[in-house]
Amino acid sequence: ENTEWVDWHAGVLVKRNAMENIHNWACGWSCLSQPTSRLLENHMKKAHLLLAELISSLPH
């Protein structure tokens, strides 16, 4: 076997896969992605407000 691959697999890939395994995340979000999830939450709030504005401007 290629020892560089084995070292990279054991030292990098296994850890990365464990961190990115969504089945281990609470509520579907990694605890390591808090800043990203806050940005996404803010984006979703803005999108909901824009959608509400659009719906309210439609003729009844």
Long-range contacts (C-beta under 8 A, 24 or more apart in sequence): none
